[in-house]
Amino acid sequence: MATYLIFHEVDDVDHWLSSPVRTQEFSKLGVAHRTFVDPGGSNRVGLILEIPDLDAFEAFMQTDAAAEAMKQDGVHPDSLVLLREG
């Protein structure tokens, strides 16, 4: 099981938090996640992901379905930073 920290910017933090899309897509891959928001009020958000199959996750992230999910959640893909637990 790999643990990752991901952060990125979104259009609307409240929309991103309340959207079921992330949970629906991650659950298909067996990925558990926790969400975080910037207490300073910016549109930067974060996730801790527990990823059981990194290859499957990375393959999914390259799909149209992943791009559509990010679009629905207002994610700015160009701001995405992925950190692996060391």
TIMI-2910 file (N, C-alpha, C, CB; in pm, 1 decimal, decimal comma, always signed):
<rs>
+----------+----------+----------+----------+----------+----------+----------+----------+----------+----------+----------+----------+------+
!      n_x !      n_y !      n_z !     ca_x !     ca_y !     ca_z !      c_x !      c_y !      c_z !     cb_x !     cb_y !     cb_z ! resn !
+----------+----------+----------+----------+----------+----------+----------+----------+----------+----------+----------+----------+------+
!    +85,9 !   -118,2 !     +0,0 !     +0,0 !     +0,0 !     +0,0 !    +89,5 !   +123,0 !     +0,0 !    -97,2 !     +0,6 !   +123,2 !  Met !
!    +68,5 !   +210,9 !    -94,5 !   +145,6 !   +334,7 !   -104,9 !    +62,9 !   +451,1 !    -50,9 !   +188,2 !   +361,3 !   -252,0 !  Ala !
!   +129,3 !   +541,8 !    +19,4 !    +62,8 !   +661,0 !    +71,7 !   +116,9 !   +782,3 !     -1,5 !    +83,7 !   +675,1 !   +225,7 !  Thr !
!    +25,9 !   +864,8 !    -49,2 !    +61,9 !   +985,3 !   -123,7 !     -9,1 !  +1107,2 !    -68,1 !    +28,8 !   +968,8 !   -271,5 !  Tyr !
!    +55,8 !  +1219,3 !    -78,0 !     -1,6 !  +1349,1 !    -47,9 !    -13,7 !  +1422,2 !   -180,5 !    +85,5 !  +1429,7 !    +56,3 !  Leu !
!   -133,2 !  +1468,3 !   -209,3 !   -158,3 !  +1541,8 !   -333,1 !   -220,1 !  +1675,6 !   -295,0 !   -251,9 !  +1461,0 !   -431,0 !  Ile !
!   -172,1 !  +1780,7 !   -356,6 !   -241,2 !  +1908,1 !   -340,3 !   -250,6 !  +1978,0 !   -474,2 !   -169,3 !  +1997,5 !   -237,5 !  Phe !
!   -354,4 !  +2061,7 !   -484,3 !   -382,5 !  +2133,5 !   -607,8 !   -481,8 !  +2244,7 !   -578,7 !   -436,9 !  +2038,0 !   -717,1 !  His !
!   -510,7 !  +2324,0 !   -677,4 !   -609,3 !  +2430,5 !   -664,1 !   -738,9 !  +2387,9 !   -730,7 !   -557,2 !  +2562,4 !   -725,5 !  Glu !
!   -848,9 !  +2445,0 !   -681,1 !   -981,3 !  +2417,2 !   -735,9 !  -1055,4 !  +2548,8 !   -757,9 !  -1062,1 !  +2323,7 !   -641,4 !  Val !
!  -1158,8 !  +2541,5 !   -840,7 !  -1241,6 !  +2660,3 !   -865,3 !  -1315,7 !  +2703,3 !   -739,2 !  -1341,9 !  +2633,0 !   -978,0 !  Asp !
!  -1373,5 !  +2605,6 !   -668,9 !  -1460,7 !  +2633,5 !   -554,8 !  -1439,4 !  +2524,3 !   -450,7 !  -1611,2 !  +2641,5 !   -598,2 !  Asp !
!  -1386,3 !  +2560,7 !   -335,6 !  -1352,7 !  +2463,2 !   -231,4 !  -1476,9 !  +2391,5 !   -180,9 !  -1281,2 !  +2531,9 !   -114,9 !  Val !
!  -1584,8 !  +2464,1 !   -156,3 !  -1706,6 !  +2400,3 !   -105,0 !  -1761,5 !  +2298,6 !   -204,6 !  -1813,6 !  +2506,1 !    -73,8 !  Asp !
!  -1759,9 !  +2333,2 !   -332,0 !  -1805,7 !  +2238,3 !   -434,7 !  -1717,1 !  +2114,6 !   -434,7 !  -1805,5 !  +2304,3 !   -575,1 !  His !
!  -1585,1 !  +2133,9 !   -431,3 !  -1491,3 !  +2022,5 !   -432,6 !  -1514,1 !  +1930,3 !   -313,1 !  -1347,3 !  +2074,3 !   -432,7 !  Trp !
!  -1533,4 !  +1990,6 !   -194,4 !  -1555,3 !  +1909,8 !    -74,6 !  -1683,6 !  +1828,0 !    -81,4 !  -1558,7 !  +1998,6 !    +47,1 !  Leu !
!  -1788,6 !  +1885,1 !   -137,4 !  -1919,2 !  +1818,7 !   -136,4 !  -1941,5 !  +1724,9 !   -255,3 !  -2027,9 !  +1922,2 !   -134,3 !  Ser !
!  -1854,2 !  +1728,7 !   -352,4 !  -1873,1 !  +1647,0 !   -471,8 !  -1852,9 !  +1498,2 !   -442,4 !  -1777,3 !  +1691,8 !   -581,6 !  Ser !
!  -1943,3 !  +1413,0 !   -489,7 !  -1927,7 !  +1268,4 !   -470,4 !  -1835,9 !  +1203,5 !   -575,2 !  -2063,9 !  +1201,6 !   -474,2 !  Pro !
!  -1796,1 !  +1277,2 !   -677,0 !  -1722,1 !  +1221,3 !   -789,9 !  -1590,2 !  +1158,8 !   -745,9 !  -1695,9 !  +1328,9 !   -893,7 !  Val !
!  -1514,3 !  +1228,3 !   -663,0 !  -1384,6 !  +1180,4 !   -617,8 !  -1399,4 !  +1044,4 !   -547,9 !  -1319,4 !  +1283,3 !   -523,0 !  Arg !
!  -1492,7 !  +1035,7 !   -455,8 !  -1514,1 !   +910,6 !   -382,7 !  -1558,0 !   +799,3 !   -476,6 !  -1618,2 !   +930,0 !   -272,3 !  Thr !
!  -1646,5 !   +830,5 !   -570,1 !  -1694,0 !   +729,5 !   -664,8 !  -1578,4 !   +673,2 !   -747,5 !  -1801,0 !   +789,3 !   -757,6 !  Gln !
!  -1493,7 !   +759,4 !   -798,4 !  -1383,9 !   +714,4 !   -884,0 !  -1275,0 !   +643,5 !   -803,9 !  -1324,1 !   +832,8 !   -959,1 !  Glu !
!  -1238,1 !   +698,0 !   -689,3 !  -1133,1 !   +635,5 !   -608,6 !  -1177,2 !   +499,8 !   -554,6 !  -1093,7 !   +727,2 !   -492,9 !  Phe !
!  -1304,1 !   +486,2 !   -519,3 !  -1350,2 !   +359,0 !   -463,4 !  -1340,3 !   +245,8 !   -565,1 !  -1494,2 !   +372,0 !   -414,3 !  Ser !
!  -1353,3 !   +277,6 !   -693,3 !  -1338,2 !   +176,4 !   -797,8 !  -1197,8 !   +116,2 !   -796,9 !  -1368,3 !   +237,0 !   -935,1 !  Lys !
!  -1101,2 !   +193,5 !   -749,5 !   -961,3 !   +150,4 !   -745,9 !   -919,2 !   +102,6 !   -607,1 !   -870,7 !   +264,0 !   -790,5 !  Leu !
!  -1012,3 !   +106,0 !   -511,1 !   -979,6 !    +67,5 !   -374,4 !   -896,5 !   +170,7 !   -301,4 !   -907,3 !    -62,3 !   -374,5 !  Gly !
!   -898,6 !   +294,6 !   -348,9 !   -818,3 !   +402,8 !   -291,0 !   -896,6 !   +470,2 !   -178,8 !   -778,3 !   +506,7 !   -399,8 !  Val !
!   -837,8 !   +472,0 !    -60,6 !   -895,1 !   +546,7 !    +52,0 !   -833,9 !   +686,5 !    +51,0 !   -868,7 !   +473,7 !   +189,7 !  Ala !
!   -914,5 !   +786,0 !    +91,1 !   -861,5 !   +922,0 !    +89,0 !   -918,8 !  +1006,2 !   +202,0 !   -890,9 !   +987,9 !    -44,6 !  His !
!   -841,7 !  +1109,3 !   +236,8 !   -884,7 !  +1211,0 !   +332,9 !   -861,3 !  +1346,0 !   +267,2 !   -807,3 !  +1199,2 !   +470,7 !  Arg !
!   -953,3 !  +1439,0 !   +289,2 !   -944,0 !  +1570,3 !   +225,8 !   -895,4 !  +1676,0 !   +325,0 !  -1080,0 !  +1611,1 !   +167,7 !  Thr !
!   -829,8 !  +1778,7 !   +268,9 !   -777,2 !  +1889,3 !   +348,2 !   -798,8 !  +2019,8 !   +272,0 !   -626,4 !  +1868,2 !   +380,6 !  Phe !
!   -818,5 !  +2128,1 !   +345,9 !   -833,4 !  +2260,9 !   +286,0 !   -736,7 !  +2357,5 !   +353,6 !   -980,2 !  +2311,9 !   +298,6 !  Val !
!   -702,5 !  +2460,5 !   +281,8 !   -613,9 !  +2564,9 !   +333,5 !   -690,3 !  +2646,7 !   +436,8 !   -560,5 !  +2656,2 !   +218,2 !  Asp !
!   -644,4 !  +2649,7 !   +562,7 !   -714,9 !  +2728,7 !   +663,9 !   -707,0 !  +2878,7 !   +637,5 !   -658,6 !  +2698,5 !   +800,9 !  Pro !
!   -617,8 !  +2919,3 !   +548,5 !   -606,1 !  +3060,4 !   +513,8 !   -709,5 !  +3106,5 !   +413,9 !   -470,7 !  +3087,9 !   +460,0 !  Gly !
!   -789,0 !  +3012,8 !   +360,9 !   -897,9 !  +3049,7 !   +272,3 !   -865,7 !  +3051,4 !   +124,5 !   -946,1 !  +3180,2 !   +309,9 !  Gly !
!   -748,9 !  +3002,4 !    +85,1 !   -719,2 !  +2998,7 !    -58,2 !   -795,4 !  +2883,4 !   -123,2 !   -566,4 !  +2984,1 !    -82,8 !  Ser !
!   -781,6 !  +2868,9 !   -251,7 !   -846,2 !  +2758,8 !   -323,9 !   -754,2 !  +2637,6 !   -334,4 !   -888,4 !  +2804,5 !   -463,9 !  Asn !
!   -651,7 !  +2630,7 !   -251,1 !   -561,4 !  +2515,8 !   -247,5 !   -620,6 !  +2411,4 !   -153,6 !   -417,3 !  +2557,5 !   -201,8 !  Arg !
!   -626,8 !  +2287,7 !   -204,2 !   -678,8 !  +2175,3 !   -126,9 !   -579,6 !  +2060,0 !   -134,1 !   -818,7 !  +2131,3 !   -179,0 !  Val !
!   -601,4 !  +1959,5 !    -49,8 !   -511,0 !  +1846,2 !    -50,1 !   -581,5 !  +1716,7 !    -17,7 !   -400,0 !  +1868,8 !    +47,0 !  Gly !
!   -511,5 !  +1609,0 !    -46,3 !   -562,2 !  +1474,7 !    -19,5 !   -447,5 !  +1389,1 !    +31,9 !   -626,2 !  +1411,5 !   -147,1 !  Leu !
!   -479,2 !  +1300,5 !   +123,8 !   -390,5 !  +1189,6 !   +155,7 !   -457,7 !  +1067,6 !    +95,5 !   -365,4 !  +1174,0 !   +313,0 !  Ile !
!   -383,3 !   +996,9 !    +10,3 !   -436,9 !   +879,2 !    -58,2 !   -363,3 !   +754,3 !    -13,3 !   -426,5 !   +895,2 !   -210,8 !  Leu !
!   -438,1 !   +649,0 !    +14,0 !   -383,8 !   +515,9 !    +39,3 !   -415,1 !   +435,4 !    -86,2 !   -445,3 !   +448,7 !   +171,4 !  Glu !
!   -312,7 !   +406,7 !   -165,8 !   -329,8 !   +348,2 !   -298,9 !   -279,8 !   +204,2 !   -298,7 !   -254,8 !   +431,4 !   -405,9 !  Ile !
!   -370,6 !   +106,7 !   -312,5 !   -327,6 !    -33,0 !   -309,5 !   -255,1 !    -79,2 !   -435,9 !   -446,2 !   -120,3 !   -286,8 !  Pro !
!   -286,0 !    -19,5 !   -551,4 !   -223,7 !    -59,3 !   -678,1 !   -184,6 !    +67,1 !   -753,5 !   -320,3 !   -148,8 !   -764,3 !  Asp !
!    -59,7 !   +107,4 !   -735,9 !    -13,5 !   +233,7 !   -794,2 !    -19,6 !   +231,9 !   -946,0 !   +128,2 !   +263,5 !   -749,3 !  Leu !
!    +12,2 !   +119,2 !  -1008,2 !     +6,0 !   +111,0 !  -1154,3 !   -135,3 !   +137,0 !  -1205,4 !    +54,3 !    -26,3 !  -1201,9 !  Asp !
!   -234,2 !    +77,8 !  -1139,8 !   -373,7 !    +98,3 !  -1179,7 !   -415,3 !   +243,5 !  -1158,4 !   -466,7 !     +4,4 !  -1100,9 !  Ala !
!   -370,4 !   +303,5 !  -1048,0 !   -402,8 !   +442,9 !  -1020,2 !   -341,8 !   +534,6 !  -1125,8 !   -353,6 !   +482,6 !   -880,6 !  Phe !
!   -213,5 !   +512,8 !  -1156,0 !   -146,9 !   +596,3 !  -1255,6 !   -210,9 !   +580,1 !  -1392,7 !     +1,6 !   +562,1 !  -1262,8 !  Glu !
!   -250,7 !   +459,3 !  -1427,9 !   -318,5 !   +436,4 !  -1556,0 !   -452,8 !   +509,6 !  -1558,6 !   -339,3 !   +284,6 !  -1580,6 !  Ala !
!   -526,9 !   +501,8 !  -1449,3 !   -655,8 !   +571,0 !  -1442,6 !   -638,1 !   +721,7 !  -1459,6 !   -725,8 !   +540,9 !  -1309,3 !  Phe !
!   -535,7 !   +778,3 !  -1396,4 !   -515,8 !   +923,1 !  -1401,7 !   -488,4 !   +973,7 !  -1542,8 !   -401,9 !   +962,4 !  -1311,1 !  Met !
!   -455,9 !   +884,8 !  -1635,2 !   -431,2 !   +922,5 !  -1774,5 !   -555,8 !   +909,2 !  -1861,8 !   -319,7 !   +837,4 !  -1832,0 !  Gln !
!   -668,7 !   +868,1 !  -1803,8 !   -789,3 !   +841,6 !  -1882,0 !   -877,2 !   +966,0 !  -1896,2 !   -869,1 !   +729,1 !  -1817,8 !  Thr !
!   -967,5 !   +958,3 !  -1993,1 !  -1068,3 !  +1063,5 !  -2009,6 !  -1158,9 !  +1070,6 !  -1888,1 !  -1151,9 !  +1039,4 !  -2136,1 !  Asp !
!  -1185,7 !   +955,8 !  -1825,0 !  -1271,4 !   +953,9 !  -1705,8 !  -1209,7 !  +1035,5 !  -1592,6 !  -1295,6 !   +809,3 !  -1659,3 !  Ala !
!  -1079,5 !  +1024,1 !  -1573,3 !  -1011,1 !  +1101,6 !  -1469,7 !  -1015,4 !  +1250,8 !  -1503,9 !   -864,4 !  +1053,8 !  -1453,8 !  Ala !
!   -991,7 !  +1283,2 !  -1629,9 !   -995,9 !  +1423,7 !  -1672,9 !  -1135,3 !  +1481,7 !  -1651,3 !   -955,2 !  +1436,6 !  -1821,6 !  Ala !
!  -1237,3 !  +1404,1 !  -1682,6 !  -1375,7 !  +1449,9 !  -1663,6 !  -1407,6 !  +1466,7 !  -1515,6 !  -1474,8 !  +1350,9 !  -1727,7 !  Glu !
!  -1362,0 !  +1374,3 !  -1432,3 !  -1385,5 !  +1384,2 !  -1287,7 !  -1320,4 !  +1510,6 !  -1232,1 !  -1330,7 !  +1259,1 !  -1214,7 !  Ala !
!  -1197,6 !  +1539,1 !  -1274,6 !  -1130,5 !  +1659,9 !  -1228,3 !  -1203,9 !  +1784,6 !  -1276,6 !   -985,0 !  +1661,9 !  -1276,3 !  Met !
!  -1251,5 !  +1780,7 !  -1399,3 !  -1326,3 !  +1893,9 !  -1453,0 !  -1454,3 !  +1916,9 !  -1372,8 !  -1359,7 !  +1870,8 !  -1601,2 !  Lys !
!  -1526,7 !  +1809,5 !  -1343,5 !  -1650,9 !  +1821,4 !  -1265,9 !  -1624,7 !  +1878,0 !  -1126,7 !  -1719,6 !  +1684,9 !  -1254,4 !  Gln !
!  -1509,3 !  +1842,2 !  -1068,9 !  -1476,9 !  +1889,4 !   -934,7 !  -1406,3 !  +2024,7 !   -934,1 !  -1391,0 !  +1787,9 !   -864,8 !  Asp !
!  -1380,5 !  +2080,0 !  -1053,2 !  -1317,7 !  +2211,4 !  -1061,9 !  -1169,3 !  +2210,4 !  -1029,8 !  -1386,7 !  +2305,8 !   -970,1 !  Gly !
!  -1104,2 !  +2096,2 !  -1048,5 !   -961,0 !  +2082,4 !  -1020,8 !   -880,7 !  +2149,2 !  -1132,3 !   -921,2 !  +1932,5 !  -1007,0 !  Val !
!   -776,7 !  +2219,7 !  -1094,3 !   -682,0 !  +2278,7 !  -1190,1 !   -567,4 !  +2178,8 !  -1206,4 !   -628,9 !  +2421,2 !  -1141,3 !  His !
!   -571,6 !  +2093,9 !  -1309,7 !   -469,9 !  +1988,9 !  -1325,2 !   -326,9 !  +2041,6 !  -1332,2 !   -498,4 !  +1909,6 !  -1448,8 !  Pro !
!   -309,0 !  +2162,3 !  -1383,8 !   -174,7 !  +2218,9 !  -1395,9 !   -113,4 !  +2255,4 !  -1260,8 !   -178,6 !  +2341,2 !  -1484,1 !  Asp !
!   -195,2 !  +2258,3 !  -1154,4 !   -145,3 !  +2292,3 !  -1021,3 !   -119,7 !  +2169,0 !   -935,7 !   -243,4 !  +2383,4 !   -950,9 !  Ser !
!   -143,8 !  +2050,9 !   -988,9 !   -136,0 !  +1926,7 !   -913,4 !     +8,5 !  +1891,7 !   -876,4 !   -198,5 !  +1813,2 !   -993,5 !  Leu !
!    +29,7 !  +1865,6 !   -747,7 !   +159,5 !  +1821,0 !   -696,6 !   +137,0 !  +1690,5 !   -621,5 !   +226,1 !  +1929,6 !   -603,7 !  Val !
!   +217,2 !  +1590,1 !   -653,5 !   +205,6 !  +1456,6 !   -595,6 !   +332,8 !  +1425,6 !   -517,9 !   +180,2 !  +1349,2 !   -705,7 !  Leu !
!   +317,8 !  +1390,3 !   -388,9 !   +432,5 !  +1356,0 !   -305,9 !   +413,1 !  +1214,6 !   -251,6 !   +450,6 !  +1458,6 !   -189,9 !  Leu !
!   +516,7 !  +1133,3 !   -264,1 !   +512,7 !   +995,3 !   -215,0 !   +570,6 !   +991,9 !    -73,7 !   +591,7 !   +898,8 !   -310,2 !  Arg !
!   +508,9 !   +911,4 !    +11,4 !   +560,8 !   +895,1 !   +146,4 !   +701,7 !   +838,3 !   +138,1 !   +468,5 !   +803,2 !   +231,2 !  Glu !
!   +793,9 !   +900,1 !   +209,6 !   +933,4 !   +858,7 !   +205,6 !   +961,2 !   +765,8 !   +314,7 !  +1026,0 !   +974,7 !   +213,1 !  Gly !
+----------+----------+----------+----------+----------+----------+----------+----------+----------+----------+----------+----------+------+
</rs>
